[in-house]
Amino acid sequence: MSCLRLLILLLLSAASFAAVESSSPLTADEIMARVAANQDRAEDLRKNYIYKQHVHVVTHKTNGKLMREETTDYTVIPIPDGARKDLQLLTGRYLHKGKYQDFSGEPRPDADSIDAELVDSFRGDLTGDIRRRPDHQHGVHIILDEDTHTKDGIGGDLFPLTTAQQKKYEFRLVGEQMFQGREAYHIAFGPKNKHEIDWAGEAYIDRQEFQPMLVFTKLSRQIPFPVRTVLGIDLPGVGFSVQYKRQEDGAWFPSSFGTEFHLEVLHFLKRDISLSLDNHDFQHTHVDTKIEYGGGLR
């Protein structure tokens, strides 16, 4: 056999082997490793965007009576060490002496009440730990993300997708299917330590770009019986769903977030709480972009 013929046979064999290798299905861990790498890189792309964020939080008694609701609108602006939220609008209503009172702007009325503190706490915890600082010069309240693990205005603990978070979870490939018009992997996940209370749930991953399209979760196990009975603390039904939207430059952003759950503390405080978040009006910015506090860009 000539050297040329032998070389051709070797090349054909190598090509055939490569084709078999490339067609081998990815495991759940391999899929999620690519997702983690993309999530880590996506943080840099997301820093190039200014967008609007709409948050709505409501508390009810278990009999359905509305206790308090608040709606906040922010402009979210990237800064070197995180994101800055400019509060554009705050409106709400609350039950006061048997009657509902509407309000707008800060300071919030009855801010020390249980329901006002619940609204403020869950809005802060679920959308990222924040602090308020009045900017009297521009007439707005600036909110700075202090938690470096915050992901685009949503608490970093809610994202079992990055390299650091994935270390705590195990993943299972449920299957492949069309989702929102794109080919997707359907992944189930839960904590590696079965004794821990953490997030468990499912995710749809874009098959081409290995980016999350939808993630929804619940607690991996019920709060222990002694905690529920002795301390009277329970969170039945707690969980969340996050929808993602692809931008023109390939950056994927959390576009919507939602959760509804029941809260019980020390047997006497019982509330049904719902929170929804919507990120919209994404604008790609540049290094020389300047912010006008009137709401526009120049």
Secondary structure, DSSP 8 states (H G I E B T S, - for coil): --HHHHHHHHHHHHHHHHHHHHHS---HHHHHHHHHHHHHHHHHHHTTEEEEEEEEEEEE-TTS-EEEEEEEEEEEEEETTEEEEEEEEEEEEEEETTEEEEEESSS-TTTTSHHHHHHHHHHHHHH--EEEEEETTTTEEEEEE--TT-BTTB-GGG-TTSHHHHTTEEEEEEEEEEETTEEEEEEEEEESSTTS--EEEEEEEETTT--EEEEEEEESS---HHIIIII--B-TT---EEEEEE-TTS-EEEEEEEEEEEEEETTTEEEEEEEEEEEEEEEE--TT--B-TTS-B-
